[in-house]
Amino acid sequence: MEIIIQSYFITLLTLKLKHINQILFEKSFSMKKSILITFALAFSILLLAQKQFFKPEKLIETGVYYYPEAWNPDQWDRDFKKMSDMGFEFTHMAEFAWAQIEPTEGVYDFKWLDKAVELAAKHNLKVILCTPSATPPVWLTKKYPEVLVVKPDGQTAMHGTREQYSWSSLKYQELTEKVVEAMAKHYGNDKRIWGWQIDNEPSHYGTLDYNPSAQEAFRQWLKKKYQTIDALNQAWGTAFWSGLYSDFDQIEMPNAGRLISGIASPTSMVDMKRFNADACAAFISMQNKTLKENVSKSQFVTTNFMNNHSDVDPWRNKDLDFISYTMYPVAGYTNGVGNQGFRMGDPWLISFSNDFFRSVNGVTGVMELQPGQVNWGTYNPQPYPGAVHMWLWNAFAGGLDFICSYRFRQPLFGGEQFHYGMVGTDGITPLNGGEQYSQFMKEIRELRKLYVPNVPIPKEYAARKTALLYNVDNVWETTIQPQTSQWNERNHITKYYSCIKSLCAPVDIIDANKDLSSYPVVVIPAFQMVDRALIDKWKQYAENGGQLVISCRTGLKDHNGHFFEAPWADAITNLIGGKIVMNDMLGPNMKAKVAFDGKTYLWNIWGDILEPATGAETWATYADQFYAGKASVIHHKLGKGTVTYIGTDSNDGKLEEAVLKKVYETAGISTNELPEGVIVNWRDGFWIANNYSSSNVTLDIPQTSKIIFGTKDMSPAGVLVWK
């Protein structure tokens, strides 16, 4: 029944999305209102179907990883009781336990896991089980060494790590399917099992796989995509450097480590990235299919991608009930805001992941949220006091349905001994992170008492709703040809996201195929590869009344990564209301200036020099270099809406934030400019503020507000919750 209901409303929603843009701008106000209500009802019922695994009145449920195979069975009951006493509502097991589940090929042992599930249920803990494909047992890799990843240097991966298997290996797929099927048949109708996680952080952790099976699968993938070798030669531009192929069998996966002088075909590298992401998605989908054929419809199926998913594409797994993510804000990779920011992480990080992963099927959760100090970073500082508590509330604020943490007990052996858990090395004493988790779970139980269903989103907040377009091909393509060592597509995208959030606007991160008509503002950062249909779609959005913001490096190439045989950036000239004359970039230690609204901003990463068309306004100009006085930002009206082109990539995002603020205000959309490092979100009738800055901040909230937790005077890592 759930599938029938979901299918019906997906069809209804698709029809509404297809025609709503035309209808909204052609019919009367009363008709618009009626259509919007119908659309909202259809979407709400669809979302309910997708949220069948979660109870709205719970708001969010919190759990923790446990590895019974690593601990004395005599301690299991004590540990599960401790979890429950601390406030956890579910636990997560079996992700790395293939050797225990299948000690020899075809022989399965579930007795130990049955006992663990039984004890978890005894203490009212639901269970998420994980398929164990991330860590093949030694009997498997010794008997079938052909399943292992072959690294770019030709070395074969070895036993003793994780994710060392090839997604393209038919033998590994076969063995994985068998163990997953055995688990699914054993636990598929067990009401104590809440759901399933497939694999763990599916990726090869930055390593590309050159296994012979992957090489052959890549060739077959290319044959399916291009059909003929002539079509591939044209797409790859193999006329350059004598790279012509006469047969698909001649093709090897491009390997940067073996190339002597540059990359002859950047498109071949992008295609390899596409293939790699498809192979990962297919491996996950294979397990999903096996599970769905054998488990109850009451058990969900997901997987947990890393938040920095550089070589895979989580959006390719829309067949899962939802996708989830892992999150470690503090591991020596960020400076954050202020002198203690390295202990709190970037303020946009968790919010971006919430909005990115929620975009698939409208549901998400964080499967691993940092519990405290970790062991694998460039350096591993202690998080700032209260930071874990802040991350939990930040995750809640993004509309998540569950939060899980890795892990309950700090390990005594293995490669992550220094990685904190909820309790320390004695297995009993809560660590700082564990105490903060307990505090959060206690607060959530209090918040549930105040929950009122179906509270409408505040009007001013909804009026700022912004779509941020994301396309993984552009991430890969600009990484291959960055033009400057400072260019990083993900950093560029997240900078724009951070600017939007600094104005207290809700964000949906969407792909280019999504309907845009429901968004007052759409931001398109560095969307380099386009086609005419996409440009026309953006043009229609603006003409119908939308506010379109486009950044540098947009519209330069087609989907094969070729420049158009036309004047530079000609594809978007009419859309943006001006020409891009040329671009410039400076050295890492150089800074140039842009003047905007009486202020000066620094830049050095990328600068498009613009020539506005008649009727377009110059909002910002370059203040130095040989093109001083030339336009940096232009803005023009297009139909009922506007288009703003930001040609400069600033160092700190201050220019972009100021321009975005002017876009909102020019359109009559109010903004709420937040102090640096402060994130504010609304969900289910509650406002949540998090202070990621290193300074005390006083937040300006309405005097009529009812504060539930925290105070308006927020210390670093402070949390404020109010209605």
N, C-alpha and C positions, 0 to 999 in steps of 0.2 A: 504493500500500500504506500509506504514512504516513497518508493521509487516512482510509482505512478503519479503521486502528488507532485514530486519534485520535477518529473519530466513535463507535466502539464504547465507548471508555472515557469519553467525554463522557456518553454515554447511561447507562453504569454509574454514573458519579459522580453524575449528576443523580438517579437513582433512590435512591442511598444518601443523598444530602443530603435528599431529600424525606421519607424515613422514619426516618433515623437518630435524630432527637430522640426520637420516640415509643419506639423500640426500646430505646435506651440507658437510659431511665428505667423500663422495664417488665420487662426481662429480667434474668436472673441475671448475676453478675459475669463468669462464664466466657463467657457469650453476648456480653456487652459487649466483652470482650477480643477475641473472634473477629471481631466486626463491625468493631471499630476496626482490626484487622490487615487485614481485607479492604478497608476504606476506604482505609487507608494505601497498600496495594499498588496499588489502582486509581488513586489520585491520583498515586503515584510514576510509574506507567507512562504516565499522561496527561502528566505533566510532561516525561517523557523524549521523548514525541512532540512536545511543543511546543519542546523544547530540541534538536531535530534539527540545528539550524544551529551548535550549540556543543558542544565536547568538554569533558566535566566535568573531565578531567585538566588542561585548560588553565587552569582556575579563572577567569581573566579575560584578555581580549586588548585591547591598547591600540593606538590609531591616531591619525591626525592629518589635518586638512583640507589639501588642496593645490589650487592654482588654476593649472594649466599655462597657461591662456589669458592669465594676467597676467605670465608670465615668458618670457625668451628661451629658445626650444626647445633651444639649445645648453647650457643650465644644467639641464635636466630630469634627465638621467642623474646628474649630480652631486648634485642635491637628493634624488632617491630613494635614492641610495646613503647619503647622510647620514642620512636617516630610518631606514634599516635599521641603520646603524651605531649610532645612538642607542638602538635597541632596539624601535622600532615594528614592529608586525606587520601593519598594514593602513593604507590611505589612503583618502581620501574626495574625490570629484571631481564636477564638472559642475553643481552646484546653481544657479549663477548664469550659466550659459553658453548660454542659449537663442540669443542673437545669433550665437554661434560655431557652434552645432549646426545652426541653420536660418537662414542669413544672409539668405535671401529666402524668401517663402512657398512651401512645398512642396519646397524644395531643401535637402537635408541634407548636411552635411559631417562625417564621422566620422574622417577621416584623422588629424587632429591628436590626437583623443581615443584612437584606436587606438594611436598611438605612445606616448602617456602610459601607457596600460594595459600596453603591452608592456614599457616600462622599469620600471614598478612591479613587474611579475611577475619581471623579471630580478633584482630585488633582494629577492625572496621576500616581497613585500608584496601581500596580498589587497586587493581594491578594492570599496568601496561606491560605487555610482553614484547620482546624485540626479536626479530629474526636475526640469526647470528652470522650473517654472511660477511660482516666486516672483518672477521678474524678466522680464516680457515684453519682447521687443526693440522698438526704436523703430518699425520698419516695421509692427509689429502694432498698436501703440497709435495710430499716425497713420492707418492704413487703417481701423481699427475702433475709433474713440474711444468707442463705446457700451459697451466692455468695462470701462471704468474706474470705480472707486469714485466715488460722489458723496458728498461730506462733509456733515455736518449743516448747515453754513452754505450749502449749495447749490453750492459750488465743486467742480469736477471735478478729481480727482487728475491729475497730469501724469507724463510720463516722467522718469526720473532717480532713481527710488527703488525700493522693493520692496514686494510685497504690495499693489500699487495696483490690482489687478484685482477685479472683482465675482465672487464665487462663484456668483451667480445668473445671470450672463451666459451664455446658450446659445452665443453665438459663441465666448466664451473657453473654455467647456467643450469645444467642437468642436475648436478649435485646439490646446488642451492635449492632448486625447486623441490627436490625430494625431502630435504630436511624441513623446509617451510611447510610442505604438505603434511608431514608427520606431526609437526607442532600444531598446525591448524586443526587437524582431525582430532588431536588429543584435547585441545583447549577451546575449540571453536564454539562449543555450546556451554562453556563454563561461565556462569553468571558472575563469577568473581573477577573475570577478565573484562576490563573496561575497554581496552583497545590494543592496537598493535603499532609498533614502530618498525619500519623496514630499514635494515642495515643501520649504520651509524655515520652521520656526516658524510653521505656518499660523495666521494671525490677521490682523487689520488694525492691530495695535499700538495698540489702544485707540480706533480710529476706527470708528464704525458706518457702514454702507453704505446710502445712500438712492438708489442707482441705480434708474431706472424698472423695470429687470428684477427688482431685489430687491423693490420695492414690489409688483409683480404677483405675484411668487412668494410674498410674505408673505400676500397675500389668498388665494391658492390653498391655502396652508398652513392658514390659518384655516378655510376652507371644509371642508377635509378633517377638521380637528379637531372643529369644532363642528356641522357639517352644516347648521344653520339659523341665521339671523341672531338669532332669539329666544334661542337657546342662548348665542350669543356675548354678547348684551346682558346676560343674567343673569350669566354668568361674569365679565364685565368690570365689572359694576355700573354700567352706563351711565345708570341712572336718576339717578345723582348728577350735578349740574351740567348737566342737560339734554343728556346725551351720547348719547341713543338713536340707533342706526343702523337704517335700513330696508333696506339692501342692502350686501353685502360690497364692492361697487365704491366705496362712500363712504369706505372706511377708508384712512387713511394710516398709515405706520409712525410711531409716536409719536416726537417729536423734542423733547427737553428744551430745546434752544436756542430753539425757536419758541413755547414755552408762556409765557403771561403770568404766571399765578399758580398755581403748584403743579401737581401731576399729578392729573387727574380720576380716572384708572383705573390704579393701580399694577399691576393684573393685565395690562393691555395692554403695559406695559413688560416684565414678566416673559415674556409670550408673545413679544415681539420678541427677547428674549435667547434664548429657546428656539429660535425660528426661525433666528436667526443661527448658533447652535451646530449646528443640523441642517444648514444650508446649507454650513457649513465641512466637517462630517463627510461630507456627500454628495459634495462636490468631491474630498475625499481618497479616498473609496470608489470613485468613478469611475476614478481613476488606478490604484487597487489592482486593480480588476477588469481593466483593460486590461493591466497588468503580468502578473497571474496567468494570463491567457489566452495569454501569449506567452513567459514565462520558465520556466526549469527549476525544478522543485520543490526543488532544492537551494539556490536563491537566496531569501533572506528578503525580506520587504517590511515596512517600518516608516515612521514619520515622527517628527519631533522637535518636540514641543510645548514651549513655554516653561514653566518651573517655575511662574511666576505667570501662569496661563492665564485671564485675567479674563473674556474675552468668548467663549471657546470651551470645549468640554467634551471633553477627551481620551478619556474613557470611552465616548463615542459611537462610537469607531472600533475596536470589538472584532473587526471583520472583518480587521484587519491581523494579521500573524503575532505582533506585539507592538508596543507603543508605547514610544518613548524620549523623552528630555527634554534641555533645555539648562540649564546651571547656571553662574551667575556670582555667587559669594558676596560679592565685594567690589567695589562700584562706588558707594560713597557713600550707599547706601540703608539701612544698618544700623549700629547702634552695637556690636552683639555684647556680649561679656562683658568688663568691665574697660576700662582706658584704651587698650588696643591691640586691642580687639574689632573695631573698624572695619576692621582689616587682616586679620581672619580670618573674619568673617561670623558669622551666628547658628549656634549649635551644632546646632540641630535641622534646619537647612535641607536639607542633602543627604540626611539620613536620611529626612525626610518625603517627599522626591521619590522616593527608592528605593521606599518602601512604597506610595506613591500609584500610581506608574506600573507597578509590578510586579503590581498587582491585576488588570490586564487580561492574561489568558492566562498569568500566572505567570512572565513573562520581561520583563526590561527592560535598558536600558543608557543611559548618558549620552552623547549624541551631540556635545555641546559642553560641555567642562569648562574653566573659565578657565585660561589658560596663564600669567597674570601680570597686569601692569597693563593696564587697558582704557581706552577713550577716550570712552564714551558715557554715563557715570554723572553724577550730580549733582556729584560730584568724583571723581577717579580716583587713589586712593592706591596706593602700592606695597603688595602683600600682605606680611604679616609673613614674615620668613625661615622657610622650611619649611612655610608655609601650603599651597602647591600640593601638596606631598608629602602633607600631612595630608588634603587634600580627596580625593586619589587613594585613600588607604587608607579613608577614610570611604565613598567610592563602592563600593569593593571589599566593604566590610563589609556592605553592603546586599544582597548576593547578585547584583549585576550580572554580566552575561556579557561586556560590553565597555565600554571607556571610549575616547572620541574627543575630541580637542581642536581648537578653532578658534584658531589655524591654524599651519602649519609656518613660513612666512616672514612677518616683519613687512612690511606693504605699504609701497611707496614712494609710492603715490598713492591717491586715492580718499577716501571718507568715514571710513575707519578707520585712517589712517596711524599714529596713536599707539597702536594696539592691538598689544600684544606678540604674538609668535609663539614658536615653539621656538628659532628663530635670529633674529638681529637684521637690521638693514638691509643688512649686507654679504652676507647670504644664507649665511653660513658659521658665524659665532661663536654658540654656544649662549647663550641668555639664562638668567637664574636659573630661570625656569619650565622651560625645556628640560632643564636639568641635573637638576631635581627629577623630571621625568618619566623621565629615564634611570635615576635612582636607583631609582624605584619599579619600573620594568620589570625591572631587574636583581634586585630583591628578589623579585618575583613568580616569576621563573625559579628562584630558590632555594626558594621556597615550594612550587612544583610538585613538587619532589623529596620533600617531606614529606607530600604529599596522600595521604590514605587514603579510598577511596570509601565512601559510605554510613555515615559516622560519625553515630550518633544524637545528636539535640539533647540537651544536658544537662537532666536532669529538673527541677531547680529553675527553670531558665530557661524551659522549656516550660510549667511550671505558672503562669507570669505572663503567658502569651500573651493579648494584649488586642486586641479589635477596636474600631476607632474609626469610627463611622458618618459618612459624608460625603454631602451632597446638594447639587448645584450650584444647584438651584432656590432653596434657602434662602440661598445666597450672594447670588444676584441679588435676591431679594425683600427681604432685610434691608438691602441696599445702597440700594434705592429708598426704603425707609422705615426709616432707621436709628434714629430717635428721639433720638439724641445724636450730636454730631459725632465722638465718640470711638469709636462702635461700628464695628467692622470684623470681619465674620464670619470671614474667613480668619485674621485674627490670633487670634480667639477659638479657632478649631479648632486652630491650630498651637500655641497656648499649652497646650491640654490634651494635645496630642501630646508637647510638650516635657516636661510634668509626668510623663507615663507613662515616657518614655525616661530621665528622671532617676532612676527607680526600677529601671533596668536591665531593663525588660520589652520583649520583642519585640512589634511592632505590625503588624497588618494594617489598612489603610485600606479600608473596604468600603462598598458601597452598601446601601440599606435592604432590597433583595431577597435578599441573601445569607443563607444559613443561619447561625445564631448558635450552634448547640449545641456546637460544638467549642471555644468560647472560654470560659475561666474567668471573664473579665471583659469586659464590653462598655461602652464609653463613648459617650454620645450628646450631643455639644455643640450647643446652640442649634438644635435641629431644629424649626423654627417651624411648618412645614406638615405636617400628618399626616392620617391617616384612621383609622377604627375598626379596620380589619384590621391596620394597622401597630401600633397600641397593643396589640391582642390578641396580636400576635406577641411584642412586648417583654414583656408580662405572662407569657406562656407560658414564655419563656426564663428569667425569674426563678423562676417556680414550679417549674421543673425543676432548679433548683440553681445558676443563674447569678448573678453579681454585676453588677447593672445600675447604672450611674452616669449621671445625667441632669443637664444644666446648664440655666441660665436661658434664657428665650425658646423653650422647647420646648412643642409642643402647643397653640399659641395659635390657629392658623388651619387651614383646609382647603387642598386643593391649588390652589384658585383664589385663595388669599390672603384669603379672607373669614373673619371671626370666626364662631365657632359661635353659634347662637342659644341660648345656655345661659350659666350662670354662668361667670365668667372662668376660662379654662384648665380647664374642667370635663372635657375629654377625658382629662386625665391625673391627675385628682384621686385616683381609686382606685389608680392605678398608683404614685404617689409617696407615698401615705399622708398626704395633707394638702392644704389649699387654698392657692392663691396669692391672697392678699388684695388685693395691689396691687404695683406696681413703682415704683422710684424711680431717679433718676440725678442726678449732681451735675456742677457745672461743672468744666472742665479743671484749674482751680487749687485746687479744694476736695478735701479728703480726709475720709472717714468711716472708722469702725472696726468690725471684726467680732471677736468673742471666740471662740476655738476651742481647746479643750484647754489652757487656761492661758496662751495667747499671744494677742497682738493683731495683726490684719492690716488693712492699708489697702485701701480700694476707692473708686471714684467713677464707674465706667462704667455698671453696671447692678446693681440690687438688687431681688430678689423678696422681699417680706415674706410669710412663710409661717405657716400655722396648722396644726400637726400634728394628725392624727387620733388617736383612742385607739389605743394600742399602738405608735405611732411615737415614735422618740427624737429629741430636739432635740440636734444635735451642735454647732451654732454659733449665736450670737445677735448681733444688732446691738448695739453698745456705746454708740451715741449717736444723734442725730437724734430726732425726736418718736416714733419707733417703737422706741426702745431697749428691749432685752429680748425683742423678737420674734425668731422663728426665722429664721435665714439658711440653715442646712443641716439637713435632716431625713433620717432613716434608719429603715427598717423591714424586717422580715422578710416575705417573700411566698412562700408555699409552702416549698420547700427552699432558696430563695435569698434575696437581699436587693435592695432598691432604695434608692439614695442620691440625693437631689436637692440640688444645689448651686445656690442661688438668687442667689449673689453673684458678680459678675465682678470679680476683684481686679485691681490695677494690675500686679503683678509675677508673678502665678501662684503665689505662696508658699502662699496659702490652699488653692488647688485641689490643689497637690502634697501638702500635709499631709492633706487629706481623702482623697485617693486612697490614700495610704500606709496610712491607717487602714482603708479598705475592704479592701485586700489582707490586712492583718494580721488583721482581724476574721474574714476568711474562711479563715484559716490558710495564707495564701500568703506565703511569705517574700519580702522585697524586698532590694535592694542599693542603698541611697541613695548616689548618686554626687556627687562635688564639683561645684559649679556650673561649667558650661561643659564638663564631661567627658561624652563619649558612648562607650558600650561596646556592641558587637554581637558576635554569634557567627555564623560561617558555616563550613561544611565542615570542622569540627574545630578551627577556630582562633578565638581571642578577639582582638578588635581594639579598642583604646582610642585616642581622639583627644582632645587637650586644647585646647579652644577658648577657655580662659580666658587672662587676661593675667598669670597667676601660675604659679609652679612648683607642681606637684601631685604628691604621692606616692600612688600607687594601691595599694590593699590587694588583693593577689591571693594565692591559695593558695601555700604554701611549696613544694609539690610541682610547681608550674608550671614549664614549660620556656620560657624567654624566647627568642624567635626574632629579633626586631628591637626595638630600643629598650631603655629601662630603666624600672623602677617609679617613679623620680624623673623626672617628665615636665616639661619646660620648655614654655612657650607654643608652640603648634603642634606639640607632640610627638606621637609615635606609638609605641604599644606593641603588639606582636603576640606572643601566647604560646599554648601548648597546655596 
